[in-house]
Amino acid sequence: MEVIASDKGPNSLSGQCRVTIQVTDMNDNHPEISIKSFQSPVKENVATETVIAVVSVSDKDSGDNGVVDLHIPDNMPFKLRESSDNYYELVVSEPLDREKVPEYEITFTVTDRGSPPLSDNETMTLELLDVNDNVPQFPQLFYSIRVMENNAPGALLSSLTAFDPDLHENQYLVYFIIEREIANTSMSMLFSINPENGNLYALKTFDYEIEKEFLFHIEARDSGSPPLSSNVTVHIIIVDQNDNAPVIVSPWRAHGSVVEEKIPRSTDKGSLVAKVIALDTDSVHNSRITYQFLQVTDASLFSLDQYNGEIRTMRMFSYKDSRHHRLVVVAKDNGEPALSATVTIKLLTVETDVKAYSDMTEMPLEYDIFSDINLYLVIGLGSVSFLLLITILVTIVLKCQKPKHSKAAPPSRSSVISERNSTIADSTLVSNDAYWYSLFLAETRKGKLVVRQPVPKGSRYIVSSIPRGTGLSETSDSAASTLQVTASIIVRVLDVNDNAPSFDKDKYVVDVMENSPIGSLVIKLNATDLDEGSNSDVVYSYSLYTSERTQMMFNLNPENGEIRVKEMINYEDFKLYEMEVIASDKGPNSLSGQCRVTIQVTDMNDNHPEISIKSFQSPVKENVATETVIAVVSVSDKDSGDNGVVDLHIPDNMPFKLRESSDNYYELVVSEPLDREKVPEYEITFTVTDRGSPPLSDNETMTLELLDVNDNVPQFPSYFILYVSWRIMHLEPCSARSLHLTLTSMKTSYLVYFIIEREIANTSMSMLFSINPREREPLRTEKPLTMRLRRSLFSTLRPETLGSPPLSSNVTVHIIIVDQNDNAPVIVSPLRAHGSVVEEKIPRSTDKRLPVRDQYNGEIRTMRMFSYKEPRHHRLVVVAKDNGEPALSATCQKPKHSKAAPPSRSSVISERNSTIADSTLVSNDAYWYSLFLAETRKGKLVVRQPVPKGSRYIVSSIPRGTGLSETSDSAASTLQASTTSSSSSK
């Protein structure tokens, strides 16, 4: 700015200067972060240095206040890289692993360099998608499973479950038994494993005496792409049972017959009589055999060694001993329970010199020659010798005969095509095809043509044979042409099975529609084999890596490779089927190729959406607040995509609305006030519809009942609004209480009716009319009404509900009394006593006419002068008749008193009582005032409401005119006279 300074002199002079004001920046603006791009989710195997996000930062300040620094937490596998001014890239700095950290909360913090520094932050969530980077893991590296022999086929042996920390398809495991043969028996014929849960089953009954253990491997493979797998070793140990009884092999006997032996009578003490040998094929523990005498003729003569089964004499035979002895020996094993076998030996003592058994000389007995073991050995040796002899004879015969030409094998390296040929011998072979020389070697001096390399199938070569010794040089072309002899050598290459069948692709991915008809074609596989004949015939089959369920769902034609639907496909059960198909040729050494087929099931809208009422509150009060939750409903659809997206709605004309609380969960809330008097209950229909084509729907109907609250005052019909008017004929006393008048309000449930008290001509309305508090026709007369009382009466009725708090309304009742001809005329003039004859005197000289009656005013006049002929006495009977219909006489019948009714509303308890009259009634029970009305000037106590049966009330009467104020309690207590008023209703 420029400032001028001027003086105040007559010739004002001035000076000027320039002022520059520089504003010093304060750090008053927070730095800002703007996320320009953010990639989430990302695969966990994302490469390092991959850009995840682009962030820009700014600060409106200047200088150091506007210089900002951006950073992220240090403990994260990310780093910030500045791409341009105030632009940063968030890149991956270390490999990510979803199994360790499934997501990252990345907080970008920007701070300026002002004093004090200001900062701001922004947090983003980075989710990691799973890739198949973890192999399945078994809890153990080695499983040892003990199986009791004689197990039931199909018995569960163990559950081998592996764990894969990946997600979804990458963690779905399939289990296989890695094939291995033991004694020409495949493991898959002995054991089976459920490919879905790893349960290992036995397919046959095992016998310890035949198979004692098995060792094989089980593979767990996930369903990822590519699939990963791991193996575990399984050791099956067959546990022995004592299921084999001992077999006695010595002494030999046929089918358990008795063994007879002879022994010289002169045998010495301790001599060996017989030896029992038993064998048990069970395990060592169960096969330990002990021997015992089961029966012996003379226990003092023979002894039995319990471990080796030797029977020896315990003493010399005497002349008293019997010649015949019976020994029964039992051989018992060590199992639990123990099994046994018995043998019976009959001994005969003879006098002849029979060579006795000796411990030192092991002389075989006659019956040992043909024991079971020896017999089998003799048969086996004889069979082997016979087969050897036949083999030698056949070999000699074949050597003597001319060998037949067998099928030529395909030429291989160093194979001889021609043994001796005059065309080849002592000559030079020449061919125009240079490739021929690399395939064949002509040993012409021996007359042989040898194959150097494998010859292509179906090859044909033309070569020339030039005899040796022609003396031709390399330059003598003319002579060579004259001496050259051309021979055609056809080399036919025979096929061997050296090519495996191959598929067009290694992996096929096929889409199949859910609920496809059984038998429909999924895909036709084609494998080709370059060989010929049976070597090129291909047979298709599933590999062991194809699950049993997949094989149940799809049928593979082994001849043409067609895969067709075998069972109904349900997308909701399995969305993906994987199989491995093997194509094998029919050659002698079969070769095979394989491919993987992935069948993806396409979802159809075949499942109706479902509604589940989780909670439903009914009944509810009609004054329930809006936004109150009435029900919680969940909806679901087993389909996927748009077929599984569902919409829930209710009818529009209802005071409710649906509010989504979470995924597929809805709350039914009150949207408008409810009124039970308009709609006592609602039929609420929940309709759920999916978005498939065509859409499917379902519905569920619930009934919501409304509970009444006391929110309506009693209302009479519209014609009662101003007043109610009845015309009542005045009644004679005998007809009291005979008139019933109907008063009904619009809301008649649980109402109590009252007559609001009003006095007419010193008469209370409750003395003229009574109202039944509970009936629908409550109003009736308490006494005859006459015209003399009043021509019209006005009364007010009040119906009151029994709710809490009670509500009430009033209606005015206008009662018009209509006259009846119920009074006979009364002659009051001339006066007569008790209806006696009235005597009157009249002068005879009365003027004018004879007496005549005026029918309207009752005057009797003469119509002419009396004559002397007239009698002196005249009798006039005058009838005074009213104009009623019919005319009534002056009669009256006193009405009979009916049986007294229990005190009801407006009933009079006391007609006249000196205690009540001209006094004020006081009670400590406030309810008393709502039950009774004290007409103290008339000395009456009137009931206002029905009195509970057996009720008793204590009231006090204070005489009027004492001049007591409300506070003069002491004076009131001295003047009180206690009166007991009790009432009961039956």
Disulfide bonds with the S-S distance in Angstrom:
none
